[in-house]
Amino acid sequence: MESALEVGKNLVALTGQGRWLEAMDTLYSPDMVSLEAVEMQPGWQRLVGIAAVREKTVRFLQKHDIHHCLVTGPWPHGDRFIVVFKLNLTAKNGPMAGKRLDIEEAALYTVNDGKIVKEEFFYNMPG
């Protein structure tokens, strides 16, 4: 069974290569919980279960062209670790359509039995 540090290293490696869905399929628990700092889509601030979390990720990837993604960490602490994501992307639709944006967020992950059981995102939204 992988430690939180090992899971974190794998998450950083996969997401840094843009392999978001592979990371979810291999590292996430089926019953995991995802918490966003802000409700960007109705009902998505707290999601339970890998299917819902995977759908959120698929929609994010469909709505944005990601030009660059820098993933740093992990910084472990017992059964948890933190990763920082810095993305440069262009929104495909909505009020930010066509605008190139720099986004930075930190995520706190909790690991149990070698799988991510909780992810919590922290970021500062303009406005």
Protein Blocks (a to p, Z undefined) as FASTA:
>chain_A
ZZfklmmmmmmmmmmnopmmlmmmmmpcfkbccddfbdfbghilpcgdjklmmmmmmmmm
mmpccfbdcdedjddehjaccdddddddddfedjkgoiacddddddddddeehiafbdcd
ddddeZZ
